[in-house]
Amino acid sequence: MVTKLNNSPSPQPSPSGRGGNRENHGLNIAVIGGGYAGMAAAAELAARGIPVTVYESAKQLGGRARGVEYNDTQLDNGQHLLLGCYRETLRLIELVGGDIAQDFLRLPLQLDLHKQFSLKAPRLPAPLHLLVALMRAQGLDWSERLKAARFMLTMRLNDFRLQQDMTVSALLALHDQDANLSLKLWEPLCIAALNTPIHKASAQVLLNVLRDSLDRRRADSDMLLPHLDFTALFPQRAADYVVKHGGKVLLAEGIETITTQADGVTLSSAAGTQHYSHIICATSPTVAARLLDPIAALRNTVAHIEALEQQPIYTVYLQYPEQVRLPCPMLGLHQCVSQWLFDKGQIAAQHGLLAAVISAEGLHQDLSQEALAQKVIAELQREFGISDTPLWYKVIAEKRATFCCSPNLLRPTQQTAEARVLLAGDYTAGDYPATLEGAVISGVRCARLLLAH
């Protein structure tokens, strides 16, 4: 329920417009960054009757999960999927007008490495669905299935908590998860969830994801593939919601400097300066470090941000003739350049459009975009017999897509040493790796910290 704390009428500007009453019981809030974290904070505040101003430097919303148009085709800057356990993201999508049943293709948990490994969860209560899936998994021998099931039962008995964090590879070795089992099950899961190689990845963060997705409700492990692009899925709807509730969303207006005073925070952009009681900085880590560095009280926060190692994600889109399709909407390849393949025809009615995702660091970074695309084309021909030549292809390289989720990582908190400046983003403190849910949770936390004031 939306409760307006200010009974005076507020103008209803467009997402790129200005105007409106910014004062609301002493809270006059700006959000810098219109990605999932920033729009989550803005929508949460708007739902509580607090109008906000969102500044986005790009011409579109979404940040690193945004829609991209190429050759008259709507793409995303990277392929993402949601899990059924992403409660905050799904809640906010519905809050701003989305319909989960209509917006997503929902698939039960399945991990399919073409011709090498297959795990599909039956519709049984959690965690029984996972144990049955592991015991029926194709591509593992009987002893490997038992080892995998024993590992999950042990983690569950320990409440998915480690006395001391370690790398995923160290944890797997400790629990006798052999090479074939790791290559076909745990390594693909780790890279997909954390975007970090297992020899660098935090075992505790991976266990957090396994706990929430596999050990609570069966539906939590469902995979949700959106029918629409990631800007339209949430950020644009959130912008419309914010504007409807008296806020403003300013596109192509980046903040240049942040200045703190005793009574608030001043933001400077090419359009001028504006004063606010509080701000939420929800930009990328690189931009956040640059904006916050001049503020003496935030030097430690900046140091934590700058210490984060970054990991890439490459997405290769290939437009084939419309009749070309994969055996299922999403599947993986074993020990190939392409890690995960998405059939956009089955997911979003973009027939013949395939997307290959390559997560985390690797030899593919040394290839030119042309060479990388040709390797993916060759793999599609070898694995699926696709002999057609793509009509076009597009490689999208996010070289700083996520932080490297290593053990015992010191991530900056949402509440900073400067009380009027809060920090949101998937890299900030939390249980999750750099996921949409992690970004949304950080934004919601910032909003609730401000509401607590």
C-alpha positions in Angstrom: 0.0 0.0 0.0 1.3 3.4 -1.0 1.0 6.2 1.7 1.7 9.7 0.6 3.1 11.8 3.4 2.7 15.0 1.5 -0.9 15.9 0.6 0.0 18.7 -1.8 -0.3 17.7 -5.5 2.9 16.8 -7.2 3.6 17.3 -10.9 3.9 14.1 -13.0 7.0 14.6 -15.2 8.2 12.1 -17.8 11.2 9.9 -16.9 13.5 12.6 -18.5 11.6 15.5 -17.0 12.0 17.8 -14.0 9.8 19.3 -11.4 7.9 18.1 -8.3 8.1 18.7 -4.6 11.3 17.3 -3.3 10.7 17.8 0.5 9.0 15.1 2.4 9.3 15.2 6.2 12.9 16.2 5.9 13.8 13.5 3.4 14.9 14.9 0.0 16.7 12.0 -1.6 18.8 11.5 -4.8 19.8 8.2 -6.2 22.9 8.2 -8.5 22.6 5.4 -11.0 19.6 3.8 -12.7 20.6 0.2 -12.6 18.8 -2.5 -10.6 20.3 -1.4 -7.3 19.4 2.3 -7.8 15.9 1.7 -9.2 15.2 -0.8 -6.3 16.0 1.9 -3.8 14.0 4.5 -5.7 10.9 2.2 -6.0 11.1 1.1 -2.3 11.2 4.8 -1.2 8.4 5.7 -3.6 6.2 2.9 -2.2 6.6 4.5 1.2 5.6 7.9 -0.1 9.0 9.4 -0.4 9.6 11.0 -3.8 13.2 10.7 -5.1 15.3 12.0 -8.0 17.3 9.4 -9.9 20.3 10.5 -12.0 21.4 8.2 -14.8 24.4 9.1 -16.9 23.3 6.8 -19.8 20.4 7.3 -22.1 18.7 4.2 -20.8 18.2 2.5 -17.5 19.5 -0.9 -16.3 23.2 -0.4 -15.7 25.0 -3.7 -16.4 21.6 -5.5 -17.0 20.2 -3.3 -19.7 18.6 -3.7 -23.1 20.7 -3.1 -26.2 19.3 -2.6 -29.7 21.4 -3.9 -32.6 20.3 -4.5 -36.2 16.7 -3.7 -35.3 16.9 -6.5 -32.7 16.5 -6.1 -29.0 19.3 -7.7 -27.1 20.7 -7.5 -23.5 24.2 -6.4 -22.7 24.5 -9.9 -21.1 22.3 -12.9 -20.5 20.9 -13.1 -17.0 18.4 -15.4 -15.4 16.6 -15.2 -12.1 16.0 -17.9 -9.6 12.8 -18.6 -7.7 14.6 -17.6 -4.5 15.1 -14.0 -5.7 12.3 -12.8 -3.6 13.2 -9.1 -3.4 13.7 -8.8 -7.2 10.4 -10.6 -7.9 8.6 -8.6 -5.3 9.7 -5.3 -6.7 9.0 -6.4 -10.3 5.4 -7.0 -9.2 5.3 -3.8 -7.2 6.0 -1.7 -10.2 3.5 -3.4 -12.4 5.1 -6.6 -13.7 3.5 -10.0 -13.8 5.8 -12.9 -12.9 3.8 -15.5 -14.7 3.7 -13.5 -17.9 7.1 -12.0 -17.8 9.1 -15.2 -17.5 9.6 -18.6 -18.9 9.8 -20.7 -15.7 11.8 -23.9 -15.8 12.4 -26.4 -13.0 16.0 -26.8 -12.0 18.0 -28.4 -14.7 21.7 -28.5 -15.5 22.4 -29.8 -19.0 25.8 -30.0 -20.5 25.1 -31.2 -24.0 25.8 -35.0 -24.4 28.0 -35.0 -21.2 25.9 -34.4 -18.2 22.2 -33.9 -17.3 20.5 -33.2 -14.0 16.8 -32.4 -13.8 14.9 -31.9 -10.5 11.5 -33.6 -10.2 8.6 -31.8 -8.6 9.2 -32.9 -5.1 9.6 -30.9 -1.9 13.1 -29.4 -1.2 15.7 -30.7 -0.6 14.3 -34.1 -1.7 14.0 -32.8 -5.3 17.8 -32.2 -5.4 18.8 -35.5 -3.8 16.6 -37.4 -6.3 18.1 -35.3 -9.2 21.6 -36.0 -8.0 21.0 -39.8 -7.8 19.5 -39.8 -11.3 22.1 -37.5 -12.9 23.4 -38.7 -16.2 27.1 -38.4 -16.9 28.2 -39.4 -13.4 28.9 -42.9 -12.1 27.2 -44.3 -9.0 30.0 -43.4 -6.7 30.1 -39.8 -8.0 26.4 -39.4 -7.4 26.7 -40.6 -3.9 29.6 -38.2 -3.2 27.6 -35.3 -4.5 24.5 -36.2 -2.5 26.7 -36.7 0.6 28.3 -33.3 0.1 24.9 -31.6 0.0 23.7 -33.5 3.1 26.8 -32.5 5.0 26.5 -28.9 4.0 22.8 -29.0 5.1 23.7 -30.5 8.5 26.2 -27.6 8.9 23.5 -25.1 8.0 25.6 -24.2 5.0 28.0 -22.4 7.2 31.8 -22.8 7.2 33.9 -22.2 10.3 36.4 -20.5 8.0 35.9 -19.5 4.4 38.1 -21.1 1.7 38.1 -21.4 -2.0 35.4 -23.6 -3.7 38.2 -25.9 -5.0 39.5 -26.4 -1.5 36.1 -27.2 -0.1 35.4 -29.7 -2.9 38.8 -31.4 -2.3 38.1 -31.5 1.4 34.8 -33.4 0.7 36.2 -35.9 -1.9 34.5 -34.3 -4.9 36.6 -35.8 -7.7 37.7 -34.1 -11.0 34.8 -35.4 -13.2 32.2 -34.4 -10.6 33.7 -31.0 -10.1 34.0 -30.3 -13.9 30.4 -31.4 -14.7 28.5 -30.1 -11.6 30.2 -27.8 -9.2 32.4 -25.8 -11.5 29.6 -24.8 -13.9 27.4 -23.9 -10.9 30.1 -21.9 -9.3 31.0 -19.9 -12.4 27.3 -19.3 -13.3 26.5 -18.1 -9.8 29.7 -16.3 -8.7 31.3 -15.4 -12.1 34.5 -16.5 -10.5 36.8 -19.6 -11.2 36.6 -22.2 -8.5 40.2 -21.8 -7.5 39.4 -18.1 -6.6 35.8 -18.3 -5.6 34.4 -18.1 -2.0 33.0 -21.4 -0.8 30.8 -19.6 1.8 29.2 -17.4 -0.8 28.5 -20.4 -3.1 27.0 -22.2 -0.1 24.7 -19.1 0.6 23.4 -19.5 -3.0 22.9 -23.3 -2.6 21.2 -22.8 0.7 18.6 -20.3 -0.6 18.0 -21.9 -4.0 18.1 -25.6 -3.1 17.2 -26.1 0.5 14.0 -24.2 1.3 11.1 -24.4 -1.2 11.1 -26.4 -4.4 10.1 -23.4 -6.4 13.2 -21.5 -5.1 15.3 -23.5 -7.5 13.2 -22.7 -10.5 15.0 -20.9 -13.3 13.2 -17.8 -14.6 14.2 -16.6 -18.1 12.6 -13.2 -19.0 10.5 -12.8 -22.2 11.5 -9.1 -22.4 14.8 -7.2 -22.2 16.2 -6.3 -18.8 15.6 -2.6 -19.0 11.9 -3.2 -19.7 11.7 -6.0 -17.1 12.2 -3.7 -14.1 14.2 -0.4 -14.4 11.8 1.3 -16.9 8.8 0.1 -15.0 10.4 1.3 -11.7 11.0 4.7 -13.4 7.4 5.0 -14.4 6.4 4.1 -10.8 8.8 6.6 -9.3 7.4 9.4 -11.5 3.8 8.4 -10.8 4.6 8.9 -7.1 6.1 12.4 -7.5 9.7 11.5 -8.2 12.0 12.3 -11.2 14.2 10.1 -13.3 16.8 12.1 -15.3 18.5 10.3 -18.1 21.8 11.2 -19.8 22.6 13.3 -16.7 25.7 12.0 -14.9 26.9 13.4 -11.6 30.3 15.0 -11.7 30.9 15.8 -8.0 29.4 15.1 -4.6 29.9 17.6 -1.8 28.8 17.0 1.8 27.7 19.6 4.3 26.2 19.5 7.7 22.7 19.9 6.4 22.9 17.6 3.4 24.7 16.8 0.2 25.1 18.8 -3.0 25.3 17.1 -6.4 26.9 18.8 -9.4 26.2 17.9 -13.0 26.4 19.5 -16.4 22.9 20.9 -15.7 23.9 22.6 -12.4 23.8 21.8 -8.7 21.1 20.4 -6.5 20.9 20.0 -2.7 19.6 16.9 -1.0 19.2 15.7 2.5 20.7 12.2 1.6 22.0 10.4 -1.5 22.3 6.8 -2.5 25.3 6.1 -4.7 24.3 3.2 -6.9 26.8 3.4 -9.7 29.4 0.9 -10.8 32.3 0.4 -8.4 34.7 2.4 -10.6 32.4 5.4 -10.8 31.5 5.2 -7.1 35.2 5.3 -6.1 35.7 8.4 -8.3 32.8 10.2 -6.9 33.4 9.4 -3.2 37.2 9.8 -3.2 37.1 13.5 -2.4 35.0 13.0 0.7 37.6 12.5 3.6 35.2 10.4 5.7 34.8 7.9 2.9 38.5 7.1 2.2 38.2 3.7 3.8 35.1 2.9 1.7 36.9 4.0 -1.4 39.9 1.8 -0.5 37.6 -1.2 -0.1 36.0 -0.5 -3.5 39.3 -0.1 -5.3 40.6 -3.4 -3.7 37.9 -5.4 -5.5 39.2 -7.5 -8.4 37.0 -7.5 -11.4 35.8 -10.4 -13.6 34.5 -10.3 -17.2 31.4 -11.7 -19.0 31.3 -12.1 -22.8 28.1 -12.6 -24.7 28.1 -13.7 -28.3 24.8 -13.1 -30.1 24.2 -14.9 -33.4 21.2 -14.3 -35.6 20.6 -17.5 -37.7 17.7 -18.1 -40.0 14.4 -18.4 -38.1 14.2 -22.2 -38.3 17.4 -22.7 -36.3 16.8 -23.7 -32.7 18.5 -25.5 -29.8 17.2 -28.7 -28.2 16.0 -26.6 -25.2 15.8 -22.9 -24.2 19.0 -23.1 -22.1 21.8 -25.6 -22.0 25.6 -25.7 -21.4 28.6 -27.1 -23.2 31.3 -29.1 -21.5 34.9 -27.8 -21.8 34.1 -25.6 -24.7 34.6 -21.8 -25.2 30.8 -21.4 -25.0 29.7 -22.1 -21.5 25.9 -21.5 -21.6 23.6 -21.2 -24.6 20.3 -19.5 -24.7 17.7 -19.9 -27.5 16.0 -16.6 -27.7 13.4 -18.0 -30.0 12.1 -20.3 -27.3 12.5 -17.7 -24.6 11.4 -14.4 -26.2 10.0 -15.3 -29.6 13.2 -14.0 -31.3 13.5 -16.9 -33.6 16.9 -18.0 -34.8 18.7 -15.7 -32.3 21.1 -17.7 -30.1 23.3 -16.3 -27.3 26.5 -17.9 -26.0 27.7 -16.7 -22.6 31.3 -17.0 -21.4 31.7 -16.1 -17.8 34.8 -15.3 -15.7 38.4 -15.0 -16.8 40.0 -17.3 -19.4 41.9 -17.7 -22.6 38.9 -16.3 -24.6 40.0 -12.8 -23.4 43.0 -13.0 -25.7 40.9 -13.6 -28.8 39.6 -10.9 -31.1 35.8 -10.5 -31.2 35.9 -12.0 -34.7 37.9 -15.0 -33.6 35.7 -15.5 -30.6 32.5 -15.5 -32.7 34.0 -17.9 -35.1 34.9 -20.4 -32.3 31.3 -20.2 -31.1 29.9 -20.8 -34.6 32.2 -23.8 -35.0 31.0 -25.2 -31.6 27.4 -24.8 -32.6 28.0 -26.6 -35.9 30.0 -29.4 -34.2 27.6 -30.0 -31.2 24.2 -29.4 -32.9 24.9 -29.7 -36.6 24.0 -26.1 -37.3 25.4 -25.6 -40.8 23.7 -22.4 -41.6 25.8 -19.2 -41.7 24.7 -16.6 -39.2 23.1 -13.5 -40.8 25.0 -11.4 -38.3 26.7 -11.7 -34.9 27.4 -9.3 -32.1 29.9 -9.7 -29.3 29.3 -7.8 -26.1 32.2 -7.8 -23.7 31.7 -6.6 -20.2 35.3 -6.6 -19.1 34.4 -5.4 -15.5 31.1 -7.2 -15.3 31.3 -8.3 -11.6 33.7 -8.3 -8.7 35.8 -11.4 -8.1 34.0 -13.2 -5.3 36.9 -14.5 -3.3 37.1 -15.8 0.2 36.8 -13.5 3.2 36.3 -10.5 0.9 35.8 -7.2 2.7 33.0 -5.5 0.8 31.9 -2.0 1.6 28.7 -1.6 3.6 25.6 0.3 2.5 25.8 2.7 5.5 29.0 4.7 5.1 30.9 6.8 7.6 29.2 9.8 6.1 25.6 9.4 7.4 24.0 11.3 4.5 25.7 9.1 1.9 24.6 5.5 1.3 26.1 2.9 -1.1 24.2 0.4 -3.2 25.3 -2.1 -5.7 25.8 -5.9 -6.1 29.4 -5.4 -4.8 28.4 -4.1 -1.4 28.2 -6.2 1.7 25.8 -9.1 1.6 25.4 -12.9 1.4 25.1 -13.0 -2.3 27.6 -12.7 -5.2 27.2 -10.1 -7.9 23.7 -11.0 -9.0 20.5 -9.1 -9.7 19.2 -10.1 -6.4 22.3 -8.9 -4.6 21.9 -5.5 -6.3 18.2 -5.2 -5.5 18.8 -6.2 -1.8 21.4 -3.5 -1.5 19.1 -0.9 -2.9 16.2 -2.0 -0.6 18.6 -1.9 2.4 19.6 1.7 1.6 16.0 2.7 1.3 15.1 1.1 4.7 18.1 2.7 6.4 16.8 6.1 5.3 13.2 5.3 6.3 14.5 4.4 9.7 15.8 8.0 10.1 
